[in-house]
Amino acid sequence: MAKVKKRRLLWKPSTSSNVIAYKLYWAEEGKVDYDSACALIGNVAEVVLPEQVPSFPMVKGPIELGITAVNEIGNESDMMILDTPFQFSVPDAPTNPRIEALKEYHIYQGSTIEEEAENQENDAAGLGLEDESDA
């Protein structure tokens, strides 16, 4: 299962008083228009993609978006188009994971595995462990 960063699409609401909802359109290839796939998203001025639009496609490649205002009898405004396509694609996963035995050994110097891991974390964070007598 891959993970994809959410995107928030925002717009200024229509100034018309009879708007009851907005409709989000998308086109995976080519230009978005009124014949493109769409979803009615309610009377809101933003939507989080893909989370709040279950039918929104998770595809590799660019998607162009359009948004319209919808009035109480279903008429739609001109379409506002997001003309900079963006992507919800994920990279291919690495393949063939394996663990390989090496000839060399790691020597623990009187510490437990947990203490050694903590020391390595501290060193990696640039904290280093100093002997109090050196301070």
N, C-alpha and C positions, 0 to 999 in steps of 0.2 A: 504494500500500500504506500503510495507516494504522498507527499504533502505539498500543497500549493498555497502560496501567500494569497490571502484574501485581498480584494480590491473594493474600495468604496467609490461608487459612482454617485456624484452629487450634481444638482442642478438648481437653478432658481425656479421656484414654482410659477405656474401660469398666473397672470393677473386676472383671469376670467373667474367670476364667482360661481359658475356652474360646473367647474371641474370636479369630478368625483374620483378620478384615478389617473394613473399614468401607465403607459404601456412601454415595455422595453423590447426592442427588436435587436436581432443580431444576425450577422452573416459571417460564415466561416470562410468563404471564398468570395471575392468580389465585393460589390457595394451593397450595403444594407438598404432595404426599401420596405414598403408596406406589405410586400409578399414574402418577406423574410420570416424566419421563425421568431416567435414573440411570447411574452408572458405579461399578463395584467398584474401590476405590482402594488396597487392601492394608492391612496391619496397621500403620498410621501414625497419628500424632496431628496431622498438618497436611498441607495440600496447597496447591500454588501454582497459582492459576487465571490464565489458562486453560492454561498450559504443561503441567502434569502430567496433565491430563484432556483428551486429544485430541477427545473427543466433546462437550466443553462448548461450548455455542452462543455465538457472538459476535453478539449481537443489540442493536438499539437498544431501550432501554426497560428497566424493572426486571426483576430475576430474584430469586426467593425460593429459598433453599437449605434443604436438610434433610440430616441425617447420621444413619446408624444403625450400630450394631455388629452384626456377623454372626458366628454361631458355626459350628462345624465341620460341622453338618448343614444350614446355610442359613437357620436361624431368625434373625429380625432383632429388635433392641430397639425400644423406643419411638423415635420420630424426634425428634431435637433440631432445632428450626427456627430459622434466622436470620431473625428477624422484621423486620429493617430491610433492605428490598430495596436493592440496589446495582446499578450499571449498568456494563456494558462497552461503552458506546457511544462513538463518535467523532464529532466535528463534521463537517459536510459540508466538502469541500475548496473552496478558492477556485477560481473559474472564470475563463476567458478571460485567461490571463497574456499580457502583451505588453510590448515595449520601445518607448518613444516618443522620438523625437529632439526635443531642445529647441533653441531659437535661441541660448541662452547657451553660453559655453565655460567650462570650468574651466581656470585657468592654473596650470601647474606652475612654481614659482620655482626653477629650477636643480637640481631633484632628479629622481631617477628615479621611475617609478611605484611601485616597491617601497618606496623611502624615504618617499614621500608616504603610502602606505598605513600604514607603520609609525608615522609621525608622527600620523596620525589615530587609530590604535589607542591610542597613548600618551596623546593628548589625551582620548580617550573614557574611559580608565581613570583620569583625574585626575592623571596623572603629570607631564604637561607637559615640554617639553624646555627647560632653562635653559642659557644660555651660561655656561660656567665662570668667565668673567671677571666676571660679575655677582654671583657667590657670595661 
